[in-house]
Amino acid sequence: MIIASWRRSLEAGIDPEGNSAPLVWDPAHIKDIRHAHPLQPLLPLLTQTLSGLAHETGNIMIVTDGDGRILWREGGKTTLRRADQVGLADGHQWSEHKVGTNGIGTALAMGRPTHVYSEEHLLRVLHVWSCSAAPITDPDSGRVIGCVDVSGTARSLHPATVALVAATAKLAETQLAVRMHERDQHLRRHFESARRPGVLLSPTGRVISGDPSGSLGDRVHLGGQMHFPGQRMILRDGTVALLEPFSDGFLLRPTPSATPSTLTLTFLGEGTPTASFGDRERPLSLRHAEILALLALHPHGLTAEQLSFHLYGDDGNPVTIRAEIHRLRAQLGDAIAAKPYRLTCPIEADFLELRRHLSANDSSALARAYTGPLLLRSESPEIRRERDELEVQVRACLLRHGCANELWAYVQTANGRDDYEILERLAALPPTDPRAAAARARLLC
């Protein structure tokens, strides 16, 4: 763990001769930042659990936000003065990419309780310190929102401190869950009394009520954009719903009967990729097909920067993406929304249908749906990853469950023509079966 952390820290450019964590918050604003943070109501619980230990052992207790920025600290005056010298103080940031290996930053990077002892710190100035820290995850959003830490000199901090710190973090998460369930109950009562149709969501997109089948899963991804009444959302099954504010949460309602046109994408095989929208079928350039494939694979949307990275890697330019999206919207109209870029209409795509057949282990439907690799000429890193994953899964499913007809259909595709293992199975068919002769001829080539 420590070796991996040192590698990450050095790759981030951390100088082992550095002497302090950086100050990232104006001290004049820390009071407001503390007041707005979700751990503020739990501070008495945290201090009651750990500050006594810190005072008795000459250590300090620290609470940070999810990025390792210190919100609160408590401890003896002597230790606090020593802590000031290295930036273990309010407003300083202790993430790995700022300070290198340390209890707070490494616990946040690893997502679990961590003890960093003395010389395990990357910064030499920290070799007199040891730290036990544990991240705190918000059960509502699913995000890490903070970290609790006990730090002290190498001689005074016992490694077993990490167990107490971990228990304190779990206690905080339990209290957050209790408060979350209380808010859910209040919102659910309001929803039931209003008798409104739809699915009730928390402010973070958790499904609270109205989805008895569980088709939406535990959470609907709302993204980071502003939400307004009547906003369309693409759900994970490709259907469209309307999102509107409701009390302290959101209501997800089915679209009216006059649903928008379906966007149909045909991207498998060796032919030209096409898109059908409304009453027109359009051939697409490879770049436009790649963009639509990525948006279909990421229904919550992608920024220009994310699209650029998925298409070109580190050499991408978001300006190029914005220009391509502008041309696509000229063809597809309001089927593509912005901020982030996302599809706002129902989607039918041959590669998404393939995914559904794979999930069901339906080799018969799979053989009919699979006509070849996804966007065979694409060099996009993300498309290539998806293409390779589909290829491996299709082949494995057919080898496990496919009959002769399904295996024969597969060897008519670009990647199946020379598949030695599948051709061997076909060659073992009765000699009177013409597929056996064809398979043996291919094996001899």
C-alpha positions as a printed Julia matrix, in Angstrom:
445×3 Matrix{Float64}:
   0.0     0.0     0.0
   2.75    2.45    0.95
   4.79    1.64   -2.18
   1.74    2.25   -4.39
   1.08    5.53   -2.57
   4.69    6.7    -3.01
   4.42    5.95   -6.74
   1.21    7.97   -7.06
   2.75   10.82   -5.08
   5.95   10.95   -7.13
   3.97   10.77  -10.37
   1.99   13.78   -9.09
   5.27   15.69   -8.76
   5.48   15.8    -4.95
   8.92   16.87   -3.72
  10.07   14.8    -0.7
  11.87   17.92    0.55
   8.62   19.9     0.82
   7.97   21.39    4.23
   4.2    21.93    4.57
   0.74   21.15    3.21
  -0.63   24.03    1.11
  -3.2    26.48    2.49
  -6.15   26.31    0.06
  -8.89   28.11    1.96
  -9.03   31.72    3.07
  -9.24   31.57    6.9
 -11.96   34.23    6.73
 -14.25   31.81    4.87
 -13.68   28.63    6.88
 -16.55   29.34    9.28
 -19.05   29.43    6.4
 -17.51   26.33    4.81
 -17.83   24.42    8.08
 -21.44   25.48    8.54
 -22.38   24.21    5.06
 -20.6    20.86    5.36
 -22.76   17.75    6.06
 -20.44   16.65    8.89
 -21.11   19.84   10.88
 -24.02   18.29   12.87
 -21.85   15.27   13.72
 -18.88   17.23   15.06
 -19.91   16.75   18.73
 -20.09   12.99   18.14
 -16.66   12.91   16.52
 -14.98   15.05   19.14
 -16.61   13.16   22.01
 -15.28    9.9    20.58
 -11.73   10.94   19.7
 -10.74   14.28   21.27
 -10.34   12.7    24.74
  -7.86   10.21   23.3
  -6.05   13.0    21.48
  -5.7    15.15   24.58
  -4.62   12.27   26.82
  -1.94   11.0    24.45
  -0.65   14.35   23.23
  -2.07   13.85   19.72
  -4.53   15.86   17.64
  -7.87   14.92   16.12
  -8.6    16.21   12.61
 -11.73   16.19   10.45
 -11.4    17.0     6.72
 -13.72   17.23    3.76
 -13.7    14.67    0.93
 -10.67   16.32   -0.71
  -8.53   16.24    2.41
  -8.98   19.92    3.33
  -8.94   20.37    7.11
 -12.21   21.64    8.57
 -11.73   21.08   12.31
  -8.97   19.98   14.67
  -8.56   19.55   18.41
  -5.63   18.68   20.64
  -3.09   19.9    23.15
  -1.48   23.3    22.63
   2.04   21.93   22.28
   1.03   19.42   19.59
  -1.09   22.01   17.78
   1.91   24.37   17.6
   4.02   21.6    16.08
   1.16   20.77   13.7
   1.03   24.39   12.51
   4.61   24.05   11.27
   3.68   21.35    8.73
   0.2    22.62    7.81
  -1.85   20.25    9.99
  -4.18   23.19   10.48
  -7.54   24.55    9.32
  -7.76   25.25    5.59
  -4.71   23.19    4.56
  -5.09   20.31    2.09
  -3.69   16.83    2.78
  -4.65   14.89   -0.35
  -1.9    12.7    -1.82
  -1.5    14.9    -4.9
  -0.74   17.86   -2.62
   1.41   16.37    0.17
   2.24   12.83   -0.91
   1.76    9.75    1.26
   0.05   10.58    4.56
  -2.74    9.14    6.7
  -5.5    11.46    5.47
  -4.6    11.56    1.78
  -3.84    7.85    1.5
  -7.03    6.86    3.33
  -9.01    8.99    0.87
  -7.1     7.58   -2.12
  -7.54    3.96   -0.96
 -11.09    4.4     0.33
 -10.35    2.57    3.59
  -8.81    3.12    7.05
  -5.07    3.64    6.86
  -2.15    3.99    9.26
   0.97    5.79    8.0
   3.9     5.55   10.38
   6.86    7.91   10.56
   9.25    7.25    7.62
   6.37    5.87    5.53
   5.48    9.52    4.82
   6.97   10.75    1.55
   7.85   14.19    2.96
  10.9    13.93    5.21
   9.57   16.72    7.42
   6.72   14.37    8.41
   8.95   11.53    9.61
   8.37   12.56   13.22
   4.6    12.14   12.71
   2.31    9.14   12.47
  -1.33    9.27   11.35
  -4.37    6.99   11.58
  -7.25    8.03    9.33
 -10.51    6.66    7.93
 -12.77    8.04    5.15
 -16.43    8.85    5.81
 -18.91    7.96    3.05
 -22.28    9.69    2.78
 -24.94    6.94    2.39
 -27.19    9.43    0.61
 -24.91   10.43   -2.26
 -22.55    7.47   -2.1
 -19.6     9.89   -2.13
 -16.74   10.2     0.34
 -17.47   13.48    2.1
 -14.78   13.55    4.74
 -12.02   11.9     6.7
 -11.38   11.59   10.43
  -7.79   11.39   11.6
  -5.66   11.16   14.73
  -2.08   12.39   14.26
   0.85   12.55   16.63
   4.56   12.01   16.99
   5.93    8.62   16.08
   6.53    7.64   19.71
   3.06    8.51   21.01
   0.69    7.12   18.34
   0.0     3.42   18.58
  -0.86    1.6    15.29
  -4.04    0.23   16.96
  -5.37    3.81   16.88
  -6.53    3.1    13.33
  -9.15    0.65   14.67
 -10.7     3.36   16.86
 -10.6     5.88   14.04
 -12.29    3.38   11.69
 -15.01    2.72   14.27
 -15.58    6.46   14.63
 -15.97    6.85   10.86
 -18.51    3.99   10.83
 -20.39    5.62   13.69
 -20.57    8.86   11.7
 -21.86    6.97    8.66
 -24.53    5.31   10.8
 -25.72    8.7    12.05
 -25.78   10.03    8.49
 -27.9     7.03    7.47
 -30.36    7.64   10.33
 -30.77   11.28    9.27
 -31.14   10.22    5.64
 -33.95    7.78    6.49
 -35.73   10.47    8.5
 -35.61   12.83    5.49
 -36.8    10.01    3.22
 -39.76    9.3     5.49
 -40.77   12.97    5.54
 -40.52   13.17    1.73
 -42.42    9.88    1.31
 -45.31   11.11    3.48
 -45.53   14.29    1.41
 -45.5    12.22   -1.8
 -48.26    9.9    -0.6
 -50.46   12.76    0.53
 -50.02   14.55   -2.81
 -51.05   11.39   -4.73
 -48.93   12.34   -7.71
 -48.02    9.7   -10.33
 -44.36    8.96  -10.84
 -41.21    7.83   -9.07
 -40.0     9.78   -6.04
 -36.29   10.6    -5.93
 -34.15   12.12   -3.22
 -32.17   15.29   -4.03
 -29.22   13.03   -4.89
 -31.25   10.75   -7.18
 -31.91    7.82   -4.85
 -35.17    6.0    -5.62
 -37.43    6.38   -2.56
 -40.87    5.33   -3.78
 -42.92    4.51   -6.88
 -40.7     1.85   -8.5
 -41.94   -1.48   -7.05
 -40.3    -3.54   -9.82
 -36.89   -2.04   -9.08
 -36.3    -1.39  -12.78
 -34.52    1.88  -12.04
 -32.1     0.36   -9.55
 -31.15    2.16   -6.36
 -30.32    5.48   -7.97
 -31.03    7.62  -11.03
 -27.96    9.55  -12.16
 -28.92   13.23  -12.15
 -25.55   14.63  -13.21
 -24.23   17.96  -12.05
 -26.4    20.22  -14.21
 -29.29   22.39  -13.05
 -32.68   20.71  -13.22
 -35.88   22.41  -14.32
 -39.56   21.36  -14.57
 -40.26   19.05  -17.49
 -36.62   18.2   -18.15
 -36.26   14.99  -20.15
 -34.07   12.18  -18.88
 -32.94    8.96  -20.54
 -33.27    6.05  -18.12
 -30.97    3.05  -18.14
 -33.48    0.96  -20.14
 -33.47    3.62  -22.9
 -36.92    5.03  -22.09
 -37.58    8.73  -21.59
 -39.08   10.32  -18.48
 -39.71   13.85  -17.28
 -37.9    15.14  -14.21
 -39.44   17.86  -12.07
 -38.75   19.25   -8.59
 -40.99   17.9    -5.82
 -40.71   19.17   -2.24
 -37.05   18.61   -1.28
 -36.5    15.99   -3.97
 -37.56   15.15   -7.5
 -40.42   13.39   -9.26
 -39.76   11.23  -12.31
 -42.84   10.96  -14.5
 -43.43    8.98  -17.7
 -43.5    11.07  -20.83
 -46.88   11.93  -22.37
 -48.24    9.66  -25.07
 -46.77   11.9   -27.78
 -43.29   10.51  -27.25
 -40.34   11.85  -29.24
 -38.98    9.93  -32.2
 -36.69    7.0   -31.5
 -33.06    7.24  -32.52
 -32.01    3.91  -34.05
 -28.3     3.22  -34.4
 -26.86    0.42  -36.57
 -23.17    0.22  -35.73
 -22.31   -3.5   -35.81
 -20.65   -5.18  -38.78
 -18.6    -4.01  -41.74
 -21.15   -1.74  -43.39
 -21.49    2.03  -43.13
 -22.86    3.06  -39.72
 -26.36    4.54  -39.96
 -28.77    6.44  -37.75
 -32.55    6.55  -38.18
 -34.45    9.42  -36.58
 -38.0    10.33  -37.47
 -38.69    9.14  -41.01
 -35.13    9.37  -42.3
 -32.19    6.98  -42.29
 -28.83    8.72  -42.51
 -25.38    7.29  -43.22
 -22.9     8.63  -40.69
 -19.25    9.52  -40.79
 -17.1     7.43  -38.5
 -16.55   10.37  -36.13
 -20.29   11.1   -35.81
 -20.99    7.41  -35.25
 -18.35    7.31  -32.51
 -19.88   10.33  -30.76
 -23.39    8.83  -30.85
 -22.08    5.47  -29.62
 -20.37    7.15  -26.66
 -23.48    9.15  -25.78
 -25.58    5.97  -25.96
 -23.1     4.19  -23.66
 -23.14    7.12  -21.2
 -26.84    8.07  -20.84
 -26.06   10.55  -18.05
 -24.07   12.63  -20.54
 -20.48   13.64  -21.24
 -18.72   17.0   -21.34
 -16.77   18.09  -24.41
 -13.57   17.32  -22.49
 -14.74   13.79  -21.61
 -15.87   13.1   -25.18
 -12.55   14.37  -26.47
 -10.62   12.09  -24.13
 -12.75    9.04  -25.01
 -12.25    9.69  -28.73
  -8.65   10.87  -28.96
  -7.04   10.14  -25.59
  -4.71   12.77  -24.19
  -4.26   14.36  -27.64
  -7.93   15.35  -27.91
  -9.22   18.89  -28.34
 -12.66   19.79  -26.9
 -13.03   22.52  -29.57
 -13.08   19.82  -32.27
 -15.78   17.93  -30.37
 -17.98   21.02  -30.07
 -17.76   21.55  -33.82
 -18.7    17.92  -34.53
 -21.62   18.08  -32.11
 -22.84   21.25  -33.85
 -22.89   19.35  -37.17
 -24.65   16.37  -35.6
 -27.34   18.58  -34.07
 -27.98   20.06  -37.49
 -29.0    16.53  -38.57
 -30.7    15.28  -35.41
 -32.1    18.49  -33.9
 -33.01   18.37  -30.22
 -32.13   14.67  -29.95
 -28.82   15.91  -28.51
 -28.81   18.23  -25.51
 -25.87   20.16  -24.07
 -24.24   20.77  -20.66
 -23.43   17.92  -20.61
 -23.91   16.47  -24.1
 -26.53   13.71  -23.89
 -29.26   12.01  -25.92
 -32.78   13.16  -25.04
 -34.85   10.69  -27.07
 -35.52    6.94  -26.85
 -32.6     4.92  -28.21
 -32.49    1.6   -30.04
 -28.96    0.47  -30.85
 -27.81   -2.91  -32.15
 -24.85   -2.95  -29.73
 -27.12   -2.15  -26.76
 -29.47   -4.93  -27.86
 -26.43   -7.22  -27.97
 -25.67   -6.31  -24.38
 -29.22   -7.28  -23.31
 -28.93  -10.7   -25.02
 -25.57  -11.26  -23.32
 -27.09  -10.46  -19.92
 -29.82  -13.04  -20.59
 -27.34  -15.67  -21.94
 -29.66  -15.95  -24.98
 -27.33  -17.46  -27.58
 -30.08  -17.78  -30.2
 -31.01  -14.08  -30.06
 -27.32  -13.22  -29.78
 -26.44  -15.03  -33.01
 -29.24  -13.21  -34.84
 -28.29   -9.79  -33.45
 -24.52  -10.06  -33.87
 -23.45   -9.04  -37.38
 -19.88   -8.09  -36.6
 -17.69   -5.89  -34.37
 -18.78   -2.49  -33.11
 -17.52    0.3   -35.44
 -14.75   -1.87  -36.82
 -12.64    1.04  -38.15
 -12.78    3.09  -34.96
  -9.51    3.82  -33.14
 -11.24    5.6   -30.24
  -9.84    4.18  -26.96
 -13.3     3.92  -25.39
 -14.95    2.39  -28.49
 -12.12   -0.12  -28.83
 -12.53   -1.12  -25.19
 -16.28   -1.61  -25.64
 -15.75   -3.45  -28.95
 -13.19   -5.85  -27.48
 -15.38   -6.5   -24.43
 -18.4    -7.31  -26.61
 -16.32   -9.59  -28.84
 -14.99  -11.6   -25.91
 -18.45  -11.94  -24.34
 -20.19  -12.89  -27.61
 -17.62  -15.56  -28.4
 -17.67  -16.96  -24.86
 -21.49  -17.14  -24.82
 -21.62  -18.93  -28.17
 -18.92  -21.4   -27.14
 -20.83  -22.22  -23.96
 -24.4   -22.28  -25.25
 -24.4   -22.0   -29.06
 -25.75  -24.69  -31.37
 -24.31  -25.44  -34.81
 -26.55  -22.87  -36.54
 -25.47  -20.15  -34.12
 -21.77  -21.02  -34.44
 -22.12  -21.01  -38.23
 -23.7   -17.55  -38.13
 -20.76  -16.31  -36.05
 -18.1   -17.56  -38.49
 -19.71  -15.43  -41.22
 -18.64  -12.27  -39.36
 -15.33  -10.41  -39.58
 -13.88  -11.77  -36.34
 -15.44  -15.23  -36.65
 -14.15  -16.18  -40.13
 -10.85  -17.52  -38.84
 -11.84  -18.48  -35.28
  -9.95  -21.76  -34.93
 -11.83  -23.14  -31.93
 -15.29  -22.53  -33.37
 -14.25  -23.84  -36.8
 -13.01  -27.04  -35.12
 -16.43  -27.53  -33.52
 -18.13  -27.06  -36.88
 -15.66  -29.41  -38.56
 -16.79  -32.13  -36.13
 -20.33  -32.07  -37.55
 -21.44  -35.11  -39.56
 -19.54  -35.39  -42.89
 -22.8   -34.93  -44.79
 -23.25  -31.46  -43.31
 -21.81  -28.92  -45.84
 -20.84  -26.65  -42.94
 -18.35  -29.28  -41.76
 -16.59  -29.3   -45.14
 -16.5   -25.5   -45.26
 -15.04  -25.36  -41.72
 -12.36  -27.94  -42.59
 -11.41  -25.98  -45.7
 -10.96  -22.81  -43.65
  -8.85  -24.68  -41.1
  -6.52  -25.83  -43.88
  -6.02  -22.3   -45.23
